[in-house]
Amino acid sequence: MCYEIGGFIVRRMTTALPPSRSAAPPTTSAAPVSPLPTSAVPVSPLPTSAVPVSSTVRPRRPALDWRIRFGVLSLIWGFSFLLIKVGTEGYAPFQVTLGRLVFGTAVVAAVLVVRRERLPRGARTWLHLTVAAFLLNALPFSLFAYAELSIPSTLAGICNATSPLWGMALSLVALSEDRPTRRRVAGLGIGFLGVLTVLGAWQGFSGLDLGGTAMALLASLSYPIGWIYVRRTLAGSGHSNLSLSGAQLLVATAELALVTPLFTSLPTHFPVVPLLAIVALGALGTGVAFLLQYALVAEVGPTTAQMVTYFIPVIATAAGVAVLGESLSWSTPVGAVIVLAGAALTQSRPRARNQPRSPARKSTATPATRATAAATGRPPRQS
């Protein structure tokens, strides 16, 4: 669930730095010189317009600590699989997915209006967004909804945790800059061993619906394919993360609006509990959850924010057993732990060793450049 937005982490941001005040007037050009390039990795949820930085203005802290918001995000995405299960008890899978996208898009669209951000322009950008919306929203959402017709929500949540494993395997082929290491390859093998444990491979997969499980695994595979596509086509496009993601959800909603009438008919009655589950799934699981993730990445960075991945299957399993009364064999939690351990290894990066320390250099950073460094995450220049 934490993979549904296209991961627009890298975007262009132009930072305008005001000239520092001095007792003596400048003797050269009055144009301010910024120590930063015109393209940077943002860590602020502000739009891509120029962001003036002042040494006397401190960024406003969120009302809730990031750890609390991290926990809320984990709960929302962990319970999403339960909500999908409840929604499919009263409505067709495509209808569940369409409702989810409608309510999720409405939440993000409201934020776009409040922040006065515009949707992206350009036919080429919208073409790429159409592909991204299919791979990251329309396809996996629909597959999970169909899968949970025949498999428990606990198994669907654990299958979702295999996305980092698929991503690791695909990045070795599609991304030349992502070189494998022994640790990451070992994590890949351990992770898929955990998948076999969850599925009970030594028992010949008895009692397991192979079709539903295959759809859940295919949904998890769709996410990293979408990441790689977005990374190659939309990263650094000059649009804000919020604008691109809102457009992506809008396109995904249009795709489901076209497909749903072809495979389903209008419901003759509207069960209240499944309908409320769909509303919560869209408004919280897609809309609010994206905004929480967006703010967390901006505040603590993508490495910490992606740790939510390892809490989702735990919460999904607990919710399925406690609320829906789903059965749980010993192999499911054991296999889930193995999957998470493998996924953690695939995301690890070895630390650099035996690097000679450079001699300490005296910093000549001004208060303005220190403030800029704090806002952008880049160290100030040294002399």
C-alpha positions, 0 to 999 in steps of 0.5 A: 500500500505504501507504493501506490504513489509514484515516488516523485521524490526527486523534483526541481526546486529553484531556491532564491536566497536573499542578499545578506545585510551588511553595514557597507554597501556592495561594490559589485553587482547587486544580484544575490548569489546562491551557493546551491544549484538550481536543481536539488532534492527537496525535503520540504512539502512546499510547492516548486515555486521559489522558497526564500530562506532567511536566517531569522525565520525557522520552519514551522514544526508540525503539530504532531511528532513524526513518530505519531504520524508514522504510527498512524500511517502504519495503522491506516495501510495495515488495515487497508487489507481488512477494508478491501475484504469488507468492501468486496463482501458487498460490491464487485472488486472493480467497484471497490477499486473505483470507489477507493480511487474516487474518495482518495482523489477527492482528498488529494484534490482538496489539498491541491485547491487549498495550496493553489497548485496546478495539475501538470501540463504537456501531453507527454507528461500526461502520457507517462502519468497514464502508464504510472497510474495503471501500474501503481494504482489501477492494476494493483488495487484491482488485483488485490480486490479480486485476490481477497475474494478467495484468500484471507486479508492476512495473506494479502498483506504479507504478499504486499510485503514482497514488493521490495524483493521484486524491486530488488530483482528488477532493479538489477536488470533495469537500473544500471546504477543499482549494483548488487551486493552480497548482502542484497542478493542474500536478502533476495534469496531469504525473502523468497524463502519466506514467501515459500514458507508462508505458502506452505511449499513443503505441503504442496500448497494444499488448502491454498487458492493459487489463483488469488495468491498469484493475483496478490503477488502480481499486484506486489510486482506491479508496484516496483515496475511502476517505480522504475517507469516513473524513475525513468520518465517523470523524476525531475520533471519540474512538477511538484510531488503533490501535483504529479501524484494528484494527476496520477490518481485522477488518471487512475480514477478515469481508467477504472471509470471506463473499465468498471461498467464493462465488467460489472453492473450497477448494484441493486442495493447498497450495503452500508458497512461495505460502503463505509469500508470503501469510503475509509479505504479511499479517503484514509488508505489512499488520500490521507495516507499519501499526504502523511507519507508525503510529509514524512519523506519531506521531514525525515527522508525516504529511508526512514519513511519507507520503514513503514513497509515492515509494519504493514503485514504485522498490522494486517495479520493482527487485524485479520485475525482479531477483527475478521476471525481469520485462521492463522497457521504457524507458517504464516507469521514465521514466513512473514518474519523471514520475508521482512528480514529479506526485504530489510537486507535488500534495502541495506547499503554497506557503510564505507570503510577505511576511508582516510579522514580529510583534515578539518576545515574551517567553515566560512558559512554565513547565517544565510547559508546555514539556514539554506543548508538546514532547509535543503539537507545540504551541508554548507560550504567549507573553505 
